[in-house]
Amino acid sequence: MYFKFKNKEITGILTVLPQNEIKFEDEISNYNFPPLKSLKLKDLMGFNKKRIVLGGVTSSDLCIYGIQYLLDNNLIKKDEIDAIILVTQSPDYILPPTSNIIQGHFQLKNDIICLDINQGCAGYIIGLLQSFMLLDQDSVKKVVLLNADALSKKVSKFDRNSNPLIGDAAAITIIENGKLNSEIIFEIKMNGQGAFAINIPAGGARNPITPETAIFQTDEYGNKRNLEQIYMKGDEVFQFVQSEVPPLIEQIMKSSNCTISDIDYFMFHQPNKFMLNKLADKLKIAHEKMPSNVVEEFGNASGASIPTAITHNLKELLETKTMNFCLSGFGIGLTWAAVIMKIGQLKFNKLINYTNGKIN
């Protein structure tokens, strides 16, 4: 599906990372594989370190921490916020909505809209789209887009497929009506027939948690997990990305009347280095224009991975310079999406650590 906007812009991006760092080697003994084979996987996929939350820390804690940082540093003001959009697969509760909890924590005005969106790998693109739609209303001037997940609690430590890559993070993006007259083009596609390629089988209304769902089972590859934890069909996901994402990028390039050389950076969802490099090669994009270093530094935090790639790789550069971007997310749903837009002259583009609930 095609969407087009004008006069919308990102004015700031903040990534919040848990301070707790786990190295690949720290968990290698958990896997039912020879250590040498696991180390080969580490090199191939770009696994190295990841950040995960501790104890009872949730997605909302990371978001609240980041918003407080922005308020304390006078980067946003409470009375300016007209909408909060939270894109997450790990809400604090089944109900109430986590975005309302965040709004209540800061005692924001009642004349506000709060939305929770259940999306993952393409969640940053979906969140941007929803933000731009809200900004088409005269009553909405500033949207706070939150992409946050603490999925490390939902992955088996004995699962060599998923555990090495799953990290936790929150990203806060401020979106406003802007003066840039350049077009913003979206292309978004979904195929629910493949939805169960990535899923958590138990915990919802269809399959509630019971003592039986907590029983660990070992799959044909030696990975051990229960039905309350993430299950990913890695081969299917890889084939989906390699077959469906390139045509999407080619289509959005055509829709935007631009070429690969016109784009300064391709900031894509960060599943692992191997998948991204294969995708870059297929699209004939230089690897330096498509960073793939988030998983090896912080882990894959789903919808927060694209803004994390931006804050980690470009830092203060985006506070002084405007560049052309192609952003793309792909995965859970199955969903694959992309947007081409200008980003730059940001008020902030930072990455901070969450440390026991205290700003540092």
C-alpha positions as CSV (number, residue, x, y, z in Angstrom):
1,M,0.0,0.0,0.0
2,Y,1.3,3.4,-1.0
3,F,1.1,6.6,1.1
4,K,2.5,10.1,0.5
5,F,2.9,13.0,2.9
6,K,4.5,16.5,2.9
7,N,5.6,18.9,5.5
8,K,6.2,16.2,8.2
9,E,9.5,15.8,9.9
10,I,11.4,14.0,12.7
11,T,12.8,16.6,15.1
12,G,14.6,14.3,17.6
13,I,15.5,10.7,18.3
14,L,16.6,9.2,21.6
15,T,17.5,5.5,22.2
16,V,17.4,4.1,25.7
17,L,19.4,1.0,26.3
18,P,19.5,-1.2,29.5
19,Q,23.0,-1.0,31.0
20,N,23.1,-4.8,31.6
21,E,25.3,-6.3,28.9
22,I,25.6,-10.0,28.1
23,K,28.3,-11.4,25.9
24,F,27.7,-14.3,23.5
25,E,30.4,-16.3,25.3
26,D,28.6,-15.8,28.6
27,E,25.7,-18.0,27.4
28,I,27.4,-20.5,25.1
29,S,27.3,-23.3,27.6
30,N,23.4,-23.1,27.6
31,Y,23.3,-24.3,24.0
32,N,23.1,-28.0,23.0
33,F,25.8,-27.5,20.4
34,P,29.6,-27.9,20.3
35,P,31.1,-24.6,21.4
36,L,33.2,-24.4,18.2
37,K,30.0,-24.5,16.0
38,S,28.4,-21.8,18.2
39,L,31.4,-19.6,17.8
40,K,31.2,-20.0,14.0
41,L,27.6,-18.9,14.2
42,K,28.7,-15.9,16.2
43,D,31.1,-14.8,13.5
44,L,28.6,-15.4,10.6
45,M,25.7,-13.6,12.2
46,G,27.6,-10.9,13.9
47,F,26.6,-11.9,17.4
48,N,28.7,-10.4,20.1
49,K,27.0,-8.4,22.9
50,K,23.4,-7.6,23.8
51,R,21.6,-5.4,26.3
52,I,18.8,-6.8,28.4
53,V,16.6,-5.5,31.2
54,L,16.9,-6.8,34.7
55,G,14.3,-7.8,37.2
56,G,10.9,-6.2,36.8
57,V,12.0,-3.5,34.3
58,T,9.4,-3.2,31.5
59,S,9.0,-1.4,28.2
60,S,7.2,1.5,29.9
61,D,10.1,1.9,32.3
62,L,12.5,2.5,29.4
63,C,10.1,4.9,27.8
64,I,9.5,6.8,31.0
65,Y,13.2,7.1,31.6
66,G,13.8,8.5,28.2
67,I,10.9,11.0,28.3
68,Q,12.1,12.2,31.7
69,Y,15.6,12.7,30.2
70,L,14.1,14.8,27.5
71,L,12.0,16.9,29.9
72,D,15.0,17.4,32.3
73,N,17.2,18.6,29.4
74,N,14.4,20.9,28.1
75,L,14.3,19.0,24.8
76,I,10.5,18.6,25.0
77,K,7.8,20.2,27.1
78,K,4.8,18.3,28.6
79,D,2.1,20.7,27.4
80,E,3.3,20.4,23.8
81,I,2.6,16.6,23.5
82,D,-0.6,16.0,21.6
83,A,-0.2,12.3,21.0
84,I,1.7,9.3,22.3
85,I,2.0,6.2,20.1
86,L,3.6,3.2,21.6
87,V,4.6,0.4,19.3
88,T,5.4,-2.7,21.3
89,Q,5.0,-6.5,21.5
90,S,5.7,-6.5,25.2
91,P,3.1,-4.3,26.9
92,D,3.1,-3.9,30.7
93,Y,-0.4,-5.5,30.9
94,I,-3.0,-7.1,28.6
95,L,-5.0,-4.1,29.7
96,P,-4.9,-1.1,30.3
97,P,-2.9,0.3,27.3
98,T,0.7,1.0,28.2
99,S,0.6,4.4,26.4
100,N,-2.1,5.5,28.8
101,I,0.0,4.4,31.8
102,I,2.9,6.5,30.4
103,Q,0.6,9.5,29.9
104,G,-0.7,9.1,33.5
105,H,2.8,8.9,34.9
106,F,3.7,12.3,33.6
107,Q,0.2,13.8,34.3
108,L,0.0,15.0,30.7
109,K,-3.1,16.9,29.6
110,N,-6.3,15.0,29.0
111,D,-6.7,16.6,25.6
112,I,-4.3,14.0,24.1
113,I,-4.6,10.7,22.2
114,C,-2.7,7.6,23.3
115,L,-2.4,4.5,21.1
116,D,-0.8,1.1,21.6
117,I,0.1,-0.7,18.3
118,N,1.1,-4.4,18.4
119,Q,3.9,-4.5,15.8
120,G,7.5,-5.5,15.8
121,C,10.2,-5.6,13.2
122,A,8.4,-3.1,10.9
123,G,7.1,-1.2,13.9
124,Y,9.1,2.0,13.3
125,I,7.7,2.4,9.8
126,I,4.2,1.7,11.0
127,G,4.6,4.2,13.9
128,L,5.9,6.9,11.6
129,L,2.9,6.3,9.3
130,Q,0.4,6.6,12.1
131,S,2.2,9.7,13.5
132,F,2.0,11.5,10.1
133,M,-1.7,10.6,9.8
134,L,-2.4,12.2,13.2
135,L,-0.4,15.3,12.2
136,D,-2.7,15.8,9.3
137,Q,-5.2,17.0,11.9
138,D,-5.1,20.6,12.9
139,S,-5.4,19.7,16.6
140,V,-2.2,17.6,16.6
141,K,1.2,19.5,16.5
142,K,3.6,17.1,18.2
143,V,3.6,13.3,18.4
144,V,5.8,11.3,20.7
145,L,6.5,7.9,19.0
146,L,7.7,5.2,21.3
147,N,9.2,2.0,20.0
148,A,10.0,-0.3,22.9
149,D,10.4,-3.9,23.7
150,A,11.7,-6.1,26.5
151,L,11.5,-9.4,24.7
152,S,14.5,-10.9,26.4
153,K,11.9,-12.1,29.0
154,K,10.2,-14.1,26.3
155,V,13.1,-16.0,24.8
156,S,14.6,-19.3,26.0
157,K,18.2,-19.0,27.1
158,F,18.6,-22.5,25.6
159,D,17.5,-21.3,22.1
160,R,20.6,-20.7,20.0
161,N,18.5,-19.4,17.1
162,S,16.9,-16.5,19.0
163,N,18.6,-15.9,22.3
164,P,21.9,-14.5,21.0
165,L,20.2,-11.8,19.0
166,I,17.3,-10.7,21.2
167,G,18.0,-7.4,23.0
168,D,15.9,-4.8,24.8
169,A,15.6,-1.1,24.1
170,A,13.3,1.9,23.7
171,A,13.4,4.6,21.1
172,I,11.7,7.9,21.4
173,T,11.1,9.9,18.2
174,I,9.6,13.4,18.2
175,I,7.5,14.1,15.1
176,E,6.0,17.4,14.0
177,N,4.7,19.3,11.1
178,G,7.7,20.8,9.4
179,K,8.7,23.3,6.8
180,L,10.4,20.7,4.5
181,N,8.4,20.6,1.3
182,S,9.9,17.3,0.1
183,E,7.6,14.3,-0.3
184,I,7.7,11.4,2.1
185,I,6.8,8.1,0.4
186,F,5.7,4.9,2.2
187,E,5.2,1.4,0.8
188,I,3.7,-1.1,3.2
189,K,2.8,-4.8,2.6
190,M,1.4,-7.6,4.9
191,N,0.9,-11.3,4.5
192,G,-0.9,-12.9,7.5
193,Q,-0.6,-16.3,5.9
194,G,3.0,-16.3,7.1
195,A,2.2,-14.8,10.5
196,F,3.3,-17.9,12.5
197,A,6.9,-17.8,11.1
198,I,7.6,-15.8,14.3
199,N,5.4,-16.3,17.2
200,I,4.9,-17.0,20.9
201,P,2.4,-19.9,20.9
202,A,1.0,-19.5,24.4
203,G,-0.1,-16.6,26.6
204,G,-3.1,-15.2,24.6
205,A,-6.8,-16.0,24.6
206,R,-6.3,-18.7,22.0
207,N,-3.8,-20.7,24.1
208,P,-3.7,-19.5,27.7
209,I,-0.7,-20.2,30.0
210,T,-1.0,-23.5,31.8
211,P,1.5,-25.7,33.6
212,E,1.8,-27.6,30.4
213,T,2.8,-24.6,28.3
214,A,5.8,-24.1,30.6
215,I,7.3,-27.5,29.8
216,F,10.5,-27.3,27.8
217,Q,10.8,-29.3,24.6
218,T,13.8,-29.8,22.3
219,D,13.4,-29.2,18.6
220,E,15.2,-31.1,15.8
221,Y,18.1,-28.7,15.9
222,G,18.8,-29.0,19.6
223,N,17.1,-25.8,20.7
224,K,15.1,-26.0,23.9
225,R,12.1,-23.8,24.6
226,N,8.5,-23.8,25.9
227,L,5.3,-22.6,24.4
228,E,5.5,-19.3,26.3
229,Q,8.7,-18.3,24.5
230,I,9.6,-16.9,21.1
231,Y,9.6,-19.4,18.3
232,M,11.1,-18.4,14.9
233,K,11.3,-20.4,11.7
234,G,14.7,-19.0,10.7
235,D,14.8,-20.4,7.2
236,E,11.3,-19.1,6.4
237,V,12.1,-15.7,7.7
238,F,15.4,-15.5,5.8
239,Q,13.7,-16.5,2.5
240,F,10.9,-14.0,3.1
241,V,13.3,-11.2,3.6
242,Q,15.5,-12.0,0.6
243,S,12.5,-12.5,-1.7
244,E,10.1,-9.8,-0.6
245,V,12.2,-6.9,0.6
246,P,14.2,-6.2,-2.6
247,P,11.1,-5.7,-4.8
248,L,9.6,-3.4,-2.1
249,I,12.8,-1.2,-2.1
250,E,12.8,-1.2,-5.9
251,Q,9.1,-0.1,-5.9
252,I,9.6,2.7,-3.4
253,M,12.6,3.9,-5.3
254,K,10.5,4.1,-8.4
255,S,7.6,5.8,-6.6
256,S,10.1,8.4,-5.2
257,N,11.8,8.9,-8.6
258,C,15.2,8.2,-7.0
259,T,18.0,5.7,-7.3
260,I,20.3,4.0,-4.8
261,S,22.9,6.7,-5.3
262,D,20.4,9.4,-4.2
263,I,20.1,7.8,-0.8
264,D,22.7,8.7,1.8
265,Y,21.8,5.8,4.2
266,F,19.6,2.7,4.2
267,M,18.7,2.2,7.8
268,F,17.0,-1.2,8.0
269,H,15.7,-3.4,10.7
270,Q,18.6,-5.2,12.3
271,P,17.9,-9.0,12.5
272,N,21.6,-10.0,12.1
273,K,24.7,-9.0,10.1
274,F,24.5,-11.9,7.7
275,M,20.9,-11.2,6.6
276,L,21.5,-7.5,6.1
277,N,24.7,-8.0,4.1
278,K,23.0,-10.5,1.9
279,L,20.1,-8.0,1.4
280,A,22.6,-5.2,0.6
281,D,24.4,-7.3,-2.0
282,K,21.1,-8.3,-3.6
283,L,20.1,-4.6,-3.9
284,K,23.6,-3.6,-4.9
285,I,23.9,-1.2,-1.9
286,A,27.4,-0.6,-0.4
287,H,27.6,-2.1,3.1
288,E,28.8,1.3,4.5
289,K,25.4,2.8,3.4
290,M,23.5,0.0,5.2
291,P,24.9,-0.4,8.7
292,S,24.5,-3.8,10.2
293,N,26.2,-3.4,13.6
294,V,23.3,-3.0,16.0
295,V,22.9,-6.7,16.8
296,E,26.6,-7.2,17.6
297,E,26.7,-4.2,19.9
298,F,23.2,-4.2,21.5
299,G,21.0,-7.0,20.2
300,N,17.9,-6.8,18.1
301,A,15.2,-4.9,20.0
302,S,12.6,-5.3,17.2
303,G,10.9,-2.0,16.3
304,A,13.5,0.0,18.2
305,S,16.3,-1.4,16.0
306,I,16.0,1.2,13.2
307,P,16.2,4.3,15.4
308,T,19.0,2.6,17.4
309,A,20.9,2.2,14.1
310,I,20.4,5.9,13.4
311,T,21.5,7.1,16.9
312,H,24.4,4.7,17.2
313,N,25.9,5.3,13.7
314,L,25.2,8.9,13.0
315,K,25.1,10.5,16.5
316,E,25.6,14.3,16.4
317,L,26.0,14.3,12.6
318,L,22.2,14.4,12.2
319,E,22.1,17.4,14.5
320,T,23.9,19.5,11.9
321,K,23.2,17.8,8.6
322,T,20.2,16.8,6.6
323,M,20.4,13.6,4.5
324,N,18.2,11.3,2.4
325,F,17.1,8.1,4.1
326,C,15.4,4.9,3.1
327,L,14.1,3.2,6.3
328,S,12.8,-0.4,6.1
329,G,11.5,-2.9,8.5
330,F,10.4,-6.5,7.9
331,G,9.4,-9.5,10.0
332,I,6.6,-10.2,12.4
333,G,3.2,-10.3,10.8
334,L,4.5,-11.0,8.2
335,T,5.0,-7.3,7.5
336,W,7.4,-5.5,5.3
337,A,7.6,-1.7,4.9
338,A,9.7,1.1,3.8
339,V,9.8,4.9,3.8
340,I,11.9,7.4,1.9
341,M,12.3,10.8,3.6
342,K,14.8,13.5,4.6
343,I,16.1,13.5,8.2
344,G,18.4,16.0,9.7
345,Q,18.9,19.2,11.7
346,L,17.6,17.3,14.7
347,K,17.3,18.9,18.1
348,F,18.9,15.7,19.5
349,N,20.1,12.3,18.2
350,K,21.3,10.5,21.2
351,L,21.8,7.1,22.9
352,I,21.7,6.8,26.7
353,N,21.8,4.0,29.2
354,Y,19.0,3.1,31.6
355,T,20.7,2.7,35.0
356,N,18.5,1.6,37.9
357,G,15.9,4.1,37.0
358,K,18.3,7.0,37.4
359,I,19.2,9.4,34.6
360,N,22.9,9.3,33.6
